[in-house]
Amino acid sequence: MSGAPEREATLLAFDYGEKRIGVAVGNSLTKSARPLMVVPNRNRDFRFAEVGKLIGEWKPDALVIGLPMHPDGTPHAMTQQAKRFGNQLNGRFNLPVTWVDERYSSVEAEAGVRRGTARAELLDAEAACIILQQYFEESELHR
C-alpha cells in the first residue's frame, strides 16, 4: 500500500507508540509538515475514535506511518505494532498508507526540545512531523 499523491494533498502522519501517538499534518504541494497533537494511546476504541475525529477534520488524502526499526534496519517489537496500526487505519478509513523508516525521528525530536525549537509536550507530534518531512524528501528523490 503506497499512497504517494501526485497532486496537492493533505497528509496525516503518525508516530505510533504504546502510550502516545504523535500526529502531524502536511501538504504535498508545499512539502511542509507541522506537529498537530499527541493522542493518548489508552485503548483501541479511544485511539480510533480520536484518529477518526482528526481524519474527519483534516480530510487527508493519505496517511504516513513511522516504522520503527533497530539502527541496523532490522525490525523489533514495535515494528509489528506500527504496521498493524497502519493496516487498521487503512481498513477503517479506506485511505492509502505509506510507511517511513523512523529510526531516528524521536532522537531528532528530543534534540529539538533541547535546542528550544520544539515543545516537550508535543515531542511525539514533533517526531510525526519529522517522519512526514522525511516522506516529502524521499518522494522528491523518487521523481
N, C-alpha and C positions, 0 to 999 in steps of 0.2 A: 504494500500500500504506500505509494508515494504520491503526495499531493502537491507538487510544485506548480503553483499557479503562474501563468504567463502574463496575465493582465493585472490591473490593480486589484489587490486582495487584502482583506483583513485577516490576520492570523493570530491565534492564541497559542502561547507556548506554556508548557508545564514542566516544572522541576518536581517530580514525584518523590515524596518521602513518607516514611511510615507515620510521622507525627504531623507534618505540614506539607502542603503542596504550593509551591510558588507559581504565580501566574503572571505572564507578561502579554502585552498586546503589541502588534506591529503592523506596518503597512508595507506591502511588497513594492509599491511604486517608489516610495521614499527610502526604502530599505532601512527604516528606523524602528526601533523597539523601545518600549518603556515598561518598567515594572508596574504591575497593576495592583496585586494584592496577594495575601497569603491565606489559603483556605486550610483551616484545621482539619486534619485527616482523622476525624472522630470514628467514623464507621462508613460502610459502603453507601447507605441511604443518604447520610448527611453530605458525603463527598459528591455524589452525583446530583443531589439537589442544588448544591452551591455551584457546581460546574454548569448545570443546566441553566441557572439564572444568568451566569456570565455569557453563555452561548446565546441565550435569548436577547441579552442586552447588546452584545457586540456583533452578533450575526457573522461569525467568522466564516471564511471560505475554506479554511483548512486549519489543522491543528499540528503543532510541533511538540514532540515529547523528548525530553532529555533521556538518554540511555546511559545509565551509569556503568562504568567498566573499571577493571583494575588498571593501573598505569601501563601494564604491558598489553592491554587491549582485550584481555580475557574477561568473560562475564563473571559476575558474582551474585550473591543472593538478591540484591536489589534490581539487578538487570531484568530478571524474570518478572518481578512485581511491576516495574515500569512498563514492560512490554504488555503485560496483562491489562494494566490501566489504559494504555493506548488502544488496545484491541477493544476494550469495553466502551471507550469513548466513541470509537468508530461504529460499533454495533448499536449503541444507544442513540447517537446523534447523527449517524449517517454522514459524517464528514471525513474527508481524507486525512490520514495521519502520516506524518513523516517523523522518523526517529533521528536524533542528532547525538553523536558521541559527546557526552558531557563530562568527560574525565576531570576537567579542571575548572568547571564553572563555579562550584561552591568555593573553591580556593580563591578564584578571581573575585568573587562577590565579597568574601571576607576581607580581601585586600582593599577593596573599595570602601568598606566600612572603616577600616583602619586609616585610610587616607582622608576620610571625611567626604567622599564622593557618593556614598550610599548610606542609607539609614538601616541601622541594625534590625529594627522590627520588620523590615522588608527584605531581609537577607535572602530568603528563598525566592522572593519575587525578582530580586536582582539576579540571582542565578538563572531564573527562567528567561530574563532579559538577555543575559549573556548567551544562553542557548539559542534564542531567536536571532540574535545578531550573527552568531556562528552559522545558522541556517542561511541567512541572507548572503553572507560571504561565500559559503560553499555553493549556493545556487548561481552566484555570479561566475565562479570558476568553471562551472559546467555548461556555460552558454556558448 
